[in-house]
Amino acid sequence: MVQDSTSRPIVIAHRGASGYLPEHTLAGYFLAIQQGADYIEPDLVMTRDGVLVARHENAIAILNDDGRIKEATTDVADRAEFAARKTTRSIDGATITSWFTEDFTLAELKTLRCRERLPALRAANARFDGQFEIPTFGEILNMVAAANVARARDASAQGRPAPNPIGIYPETKHSSYFRGIGLPMEDALVAALHQHGYSGRDAPIFIQSFEVANLKALREQTQLPLIQLMDAIGAPWDFTAGHDPRSYADMTTPAGLAEIATYADGIGVNKSMMIPRNADGSLGAPTTLIKDARQAGLKVHGWTFRAENHFLPTDFRNGPDPAMHGKLKEEISAFLAHGMDGLFADQSDIGVAARNAVVNAS
């Protein structure tokens, strides 16, 4: 089985090689594959004409209350022809002023260009602003297929065994919201995957969601592996909207994990749920989550591992500059030693090096 529990931990390229290139670009996904990532991770949202595209959020340039850009993954705020598309909406309980993918056709989105989402921390990435289009899910699947063909061909030419295929790890973003506006994404997602040959529990794919109902619905449609995402705080939006009092914390109890195991193959968790931080920001003592999940028959993938000091525990930082790279390899190693089955990393090369060092030492 591709994701067998006895196999080495997997490295998931979080939104591509997002530590080196603007996230959710074909170039970023390609670089992550070159760096040795086992899976690439596109976040999926919908266009007005029902096409799945890769963006961190459906909000593609979020404004502060004063009208200045708070966060942007495209240049839409600079495009006068789309000025009237700016609007304020409630997305999963949050009021957001932005431009939203569901107000654009694919053809219109293709005229936009991607931008670095974290320019203050990743100034080098911002030099690529304006160079890349928003990719469709179909384009991503085609790129992965081509990469897998090339890898198999090269291995054959060199007399080596065929490598494991590069996998894909798509996330359905705001599933209830999109279904509520008449743009359900699950049918389109499953159709695209089946068309590209992904089928069965052994396929090199995980479909992930922070919501629950859509994963249960997906289980009725496909046997492809599913991952229940969970954060350290809050609750699935479909629980909140449906007045279900359960939180993510409730879902991490043995009973909650047993329920997840009825429809999903694993959990994707905020890394602090596995090893929280102490009051001083240093890495603390592990919880029992990994052990409890294993007892329920679930894999455990942790997010998100990033090299910048800003994101690291204090004991793995390198100086005071929040943008400087710290000791990410050491942080990842601590989590892998605790038994994590996979990790989402912005710097795939460091994730691969850390994973390989742990595997080779065992």
C-alpha positions as CSV (number, residue, x, y, z in Angstrom):
1,M,0.0,0.0,0.0
2,V,1.4,3.4,-1.0
3,Q,0.7,4.9,2.4
4,D,1.3,1.8,4.5
5,S,2.0,2.5,8.2
6,T,5.3,0.5,7.8
7,S,6.6,2.9,5.1
8,R,8.9,5.8,5.8
9,P,7.2,9.1,6.9
10,I,6.0,11.2,3.9
11,V,7.0,14.7,3.1
12,I,4.2,16.9,1.8
13,A,5.1,20.0,-0.1
14,H,2.8,22.6,1.6
15,R,1.3,24.6,-1.2
16,G,4.4,23.6,-3.3
17,A,7.9,24.8,-2.5
18,S,6.3,27.8,-0.8
19,G,9.5,28.6,1.2
20,Y,11.2,29.4,-2.1
21,L,8.5,30.5,-4.6
22,P,5.0,32.0,-4.3
23,E,2.6,29.3,-3.1
24,H,0.2,27.4,-5.4
25,T,2.1,27.9,-8.6
26,L,3.1,25.2,-11.1
27,A,6.7,26.3,-10.7
28,G,6.4,25.9,-6.9
29,Y,5.0,22.4,-7.2
30,F,7.6,21.4,-9.8
31,L,10.4,22.7,-7.5
32,A,9.0,20.7,-4.6
33,I,9.1,17.5,-6.7
34,Q,12.7,18.2,-7.7
35,Q,13.5,18.6,-4.0
36,G,12.2,15.1,-3.3
37,A,8.7,15.8,-1.8
38,D,6.5,12.7,-1.8
39,Y,3.3,14.6,-2.2
40,I,2.4,18.1,-3.4
41,E,-0.5,19.9,-1.7
42,P,-2.9,22.2,-3.6
43,D,-5.7,24.1,-1.7
44,L,-8.7,24.1,-4.0
45,V,-11.4,26.7,-4.4
46,M,-14.0,27.3,-7.2
47,T,-14.4,29.8,-10.0
48,R,-17.7,31.2,-11.0
49,D,-17.9,28.8,-13.9
50,G,-17.3,25.8,-11.7
51,V,-13.5,25.1,-12.2
52,L,-11.3,24.0,-9.4
53,V,-8.2,26.2,-9.0
54,A,-5.4,26.3,-6.5
55,R,-5.4,29.2,-4.0
56,H,-4.8,29.4,-0.3
57,E,-8.3,31.0,0.1
58,N,-11.1,32.0,-2.2
59,A,-10.2,35.6,-1.0
60,I,-7.3,36.5,-3.2
61,A,-6.5,40.0,-1.9
62,I,-7.7,40.7,1.7
63,L,-8.0,44.2,2.9
64,N,-7.6,45.7,6.4
65,D,-10.3,48.0,7.8
66,D,-8.3,51.0,6.5
67,G,-8.4,49.6,3.0
68,R,-4.8,48.6,2.8
69,I,-3.7,45.1,1.7
70,K,-3.5,42.7,4.6
71,E,-2.7,39.6,2.6
72,A,-2.6,39.0,-1.2
73,T,-1.9,36.0,-3.3
74,T,-2.7,37.8,-6.6
75,D,-2.4,41.3,-8.1
76,V,-6.2,41.7,-8.4
77,A,-6.1,44.8,-6.1
78,D,-4.0,46.6,-8.8
79,R,-6.3,45.7,-11.7
80,A,-8.7,48.6,-12.4
81,E,-10.9,46.4,-14.6
82,F,-11.8,44.3,-11.5
83,A,-12.2,47.1,-9.0
84,A,-16.0,46.7,-8.8
85,R,-15.6,43.0,-7.8
86,K,-14.3,44.0,-4.4
87,T,-16.9,43.1,-1.8
88,T,-17.4,42.0,1.8
89,R,-18.6,38.5,2.7
90,S,-18.9,36.2,5.6
91,I,-16.8,33.1,5.0
92,D,-17.1,30.4,7.6
93,G,-18.1,33.0,10.2
94,A,-15.3,35.5,9.4
95,T,-16.2,38.9,7.8
96,I,-13.7,39.5,4.9
97,T,-13.4,42.3,2.4
98,S,-11.6,41.0,-0.7
99,W,-12.0,39.8,-4.2
100,F,-13.3,36.2,-4.3
101,T,-12.6,33.5,-6.8
102,E,-16.3,32.6,-7.1
103,D,-16.9,36.1,-8.7
104,F,-14.4,35.4,-11.5
105,T,-14.5,33.0,-14.5
106,L,-11.5,30.9,-15.1
107,A,-10.6,33.1,-18.1
108,E,-10.7,36.2,-15.9
109,L,-8.6,34.6,-13.2
110,K,-6.0,33.5,-15.8
111,T,-5.3,37.2,-16.5
112,L,-4.2,37.7,-12.9
113,R,-0.7,37.0,-11.6
114,C,0.4,35.4,-8.4
115,R,2.1,37.2,-5.5
116,E,4.1,36.1,-2.5
117,R,1.7,35.9,0.5
118,L,4.3,36.6,3.2
119,P,6.6,39.2,1.7
120,A,7.8,40.5,5.0
121,L,9.2,37.1,5.9
122,R,10.0,35.9,2.4
123,A,11.3,38.9,0.5
124,A,13.3,36.8,-1.9
125,N,10.1,35.1,-3.1
126,A,8.5,38.5,-3.9
127,R,11.0,38.9,-6.8
128,F,8.8,36.3,-8.6
129,D,5.6,38.5,-8.2
130,G,3.8,38.8,-11.5
131,Q,5.4,35.8,-13.2
132,F,3.0,33.0,-12.6
133,E,-0.7,32.2,-13.4
134,I,-3.2,30.7,-11.1
135,P,-3.2,27.0,-11.9
136,T,-6.2,24.8,-12.3
137,F,-6.5,21.5,-10.6
138,G,-6.4,19.8,-14.0
139,E,-3.1,21.5,-14.9
140,I,-1.6,20.3,-11.6
141,L,-2.7,16.7,-12.2
142,N,-1.3,16.9,-15.7
143,M,2.1,18.2,-14.4
144,V,2.2,15.4,-11.7
145,A,1.4,12.8,-14.4
146,A,4.2,14.1,-16.6
147,A,6.6,14.1,-13.8
148,N,5.8,10.5,-12.9
149,V,6.2,9.4,-16.5
150,A,9.6,11.1,-16.7
151,R,10.8,9.6,-13.4
152,A,9.7,6.1,-14.4
153,R,11.4,6.5,-17.8
154,D,14.7,7.8,-16.3
155,A,14.7,4.9,-13.7
156,S,14.2,2.4,-16.5
157,A,17.0,3.9,-18.6
158,Q,19.3,3.6,-15.7
159,G,18.3,0.1,-14.8
160,R,16.8,1.1,-11.5
161,P,13.4,0.0,-10.0
162,A,10.5,2.3,-10.8
163,P,10.2,5.0,-8.0
164,N,7.1,5.5,-6.0
165,P,4.9,8.0,-7.9
166,I,4.7,11.6,-6.7
167,G,1.4,11.9,-4.8
168,I,-1.1,14.6,-4.6
169,Y,-2.7,15.9,-1.4
170,P,-5.6,18.3,-2.3
171,E,-7.6,20.2,0.3
172,T,-11.2,21.2,-0.3
173,K,-11.5,24.7,1.1
174,H,-14.8,26.1,2.5
175,S,-16.8,23.1,1.3
176,S,-20.1,24.2,3.0
177,Y,-19.7,27.7,1.7
178,F,-19.2,26.7,-1.9
179,R,-22.0,24.2,-1.7
180,G,-24.3,26.9,-0.3
181,I,-23.7,29.2,-3.3
182,G,-24.3,26.4,-5.8
183,L,-20.7,25.5,-6.5
184,P,-20.1,22.1,-4.8
185,M,-16.6,21.0,-5.3
186,E,-16.6,17.3,-4.3
187,D,-18.1,15.9,-7.5
188,A,-15.7,17.9,-9.7
189,L,-12.8,16.8,-7.5
190,V,-13.6,13.1,-7.6
191,A,-14.4,13.2,-11.3
192,A,-11.0,14.8,-12.1
193,L,-9.1,12.3,-9.9
194,H,-10.9,9.2,-11.4
195,Q,-10.3,10.6,-14.9
196,H,-6.6,10.8,-14.1
197,G,-6.5,7.2,-12.9
198,Y,-6.6,7.7,-9.1
199,S,-8.7,4.9,-7.6
200,G,-8.8,2.7,-4.5
201,R,-7.2,2.9,-1.1
202,D,-3.7,2.4,-2.5
203,A,-3.7,5.4,-4.8
204,P,-1.0,8.0,-4.2
205,I,-3.4,10.6,-2.9
206,F,-4.9,12.0,0.3
207,I,-8.0,14.2,0.1
208,Q,-8.2,16.5,3.2
209,S,-10.7,18.8,4.8
210,F,-11.3,20.7,8.0
211,E,-15.0,19.9,7.7
212,V,-16.6,16.6,8.4
213,A,-19.8,16.2,6.3
214,N,-17.9,16.5,3.0
215,L,-15.5,13.8,4.0
216,K,-18.3,11.5,4.9
217,A,-20.0,12.3,1.6
218,L,-16.7,11.7,-0.2
219,R,-16.4,8.3,1.5
220,E,-19.7,7.4,-0.2
221,Q,-18.3,8.4,-3.6
222,T,-14.8,7.0,-3.6
223,Q,-12.4,4.8,-1.7
224,L,-9.5,7.2,-2.1
225,P,-7.7,7.9,1.2
226,L,-9.2,10.8,3.2
227,I,-7.7,12.9,5.9
228,Q,-9.6,14.8,8.7
229,L,-7.8,18.1,9.3
230,M,-7.9,19.5,12.9
231,D,-6.7,22.7,14.5
232,A,-5.5,23.3,18.0
233,I,-8.5,25.5,18.6
234,G,-12.1,25.9,17.3
235,A,-14.3,23.4,15.5
236,P,-15.2,22.2,12.0
237,W,-17.3,25.0,10.4
238,D,-20.1,22.5,9.4
239,F,-20.3,21.6,13.1
240,T,-20.6,25.3,14.1
241,A,-23.1,26.1,11.4
242,G,-25.2,23.1,12.3
243,H,-25.1,23.9,16.1
244,D,-23.1,20.8,16.8
245,P,-21.2,21.6,20.1
246,R,-18.2,19.4,19.4
247,S,-14.8,20.9,18.9
248,Y,-11.6,19.7,17.4
249,A,-10.4,18.9,20.9
250,D,-13.4,16.6,21.3
251,M,-12.5,14.9,18.1
252,T,-9.0,14.0,19.5
253,T,-10.4,11.9,22.4
254,P,-10.3,8.1,21.9
255,A,-14.1,8.2,21.1
256,G,-13.6,11.1,18.7
257,L,-10.8,9.4,16.9
258,A,-12.8,6.1,16.6
259,E,-15.5,8.1,15.0
260,I,-13.1,9.7,12.5
261,A,-11.8,6.2,11.7
262,T,-15.2,5.3,10.3
263,Y,-14.8,7.6,7.4
264,A,-11.2,8.8,7.2
265,D,-7.8,7.1,6.9
266,G,-5.9,9.6,9.0
267,I,-5.7,13.0,10.7
268,G,-3.8,16.1,9.7
269,V,-3.1,18.2,12.8
270,N,-1.6,21.4,14.0
271,K,1.8,20.3,15.2
272,S,1.1,21.8,18.6
273,M,-1.5,19.1,19.2
274,M,1.4,16.5,19.1
275,I,4.1,18.5,20.9
276,P,2.8,21.8,22.4
277,R,5.1,24.7,23.3
278,N,6.1,25.8,26.8
279,A,5.3,29.2,28.1
280,D,8.6,30.5,26.9
281,G,7.9,29.2,23.3
282,S,10.2,26.2,23.5
283,L,9.2,22.8,22.6
284,G,7.3,21.0,25.4
285,A,6.4,17.4,26.3
286,P,4.5,15.3,23.7
287,T,0.8,14.5,24.1
288,T,-0.7,11.1,23.6
289,L,-2.4,12.1,20.3
290,I,-0.2,10.0,18.0
291,K,-0.5,6.9,20.2
292,D,-4.3,7.4,20.5
293,A,-4.7,7.9,16.8
294,R,-2.6,4.8,16.0
295,Q,-4.9,2.8,18.3
296,A,-7.8,4.0,16.2
297,G,-6.0,2.9,13.1
298,L,-5.3,6.4,11.8
299,K,-2.2,8.0,10.3
300,V,-1.0,11.3,11.7
301,H,0.4,14.1,9.5
302,G,1.5,17.3,11.1
303,W,1.4,20.9,9.9
304,T,3.1,23.2,9.2
305,F,6.9,23.0,9.4
306,R,8.6,26.2,8.3
307,A,12.2,27.3,8.4
308,E,11.8,30.9,9.4
309,N,12.5,31.9,13.0
310,H,9.0,33.4,13.2
311,F,7.4,30.0,13.0
312,L,9.9,27.9,15.0
313,P,10.0,27.1,18.8
314,T,12.4,29.4,20.6
315,D,14.9,26.7,21.2
316,F,15.3,26.1,17.4
317,R,15.7,29.7,16.4
318,N,18.8,31.3,14.9
319,G,19.1,34.8,16.2
320,P,16.4,37.5,16.5
321,D,15.5,38.1,12.9
322,P,12.1,36.6,12.3
323,A,12.9,36.0,8.6
324,M,16.1,34.2,9.2
325,H,16.1,30.4,8.9
326,G,16.5,28.5,12.1
327,K,16.9,24.8,12.9
328,L,14.0,23.4,11.1
329,K,15.6,20.0,10.5
330,E,16.0,19.6,14.3
331,E,12.4,20.5,14.9
332,I,11.1,18.0,12.3
333,S,13.4,15.3,13.8
334,A,11.9,15.8,17.2
335,F,8.4,15.2,15.8
336,L,9.4,12.2,13.7
337,A,11.1,10.7,16.7
338,H,7.8,10.9,18.5
339,G,6.2,8.8,15.7
340,M,4.6,11.3,13.2
341,D,3.7,9.6,9.9
342,G,4.1,12.6,7.6
343,L,4.7,16.3,7.6
344,F,3.7,19.4,5.7
345,A,6.7,21.5,5.0
346,D,7.2,24.8,3.2
347,Q,10.9,23.9,2.5
348,S,10.6,20.4,1.1
349,D,14.3,19.9,0.8
350,I,14.8,20.4,4.5
351,G,11.8,18.1,5.2
352,V,13.3,15.4,3.0
353,A,16.8,15.7,4.6
354,A,15.3,15.5,8.1
355,R,13.1,12.5,7.2
356,N,16.0,10.7,5.5
357,A,18.3,11.2,8.4
358,V,15.8,9.7,10.9
359,V,15.0,6.8,8.6
360,N,18.7,6.1,7.9
361,A,19.5,6.2,11.6
362,S,16.8,3.7,12.5
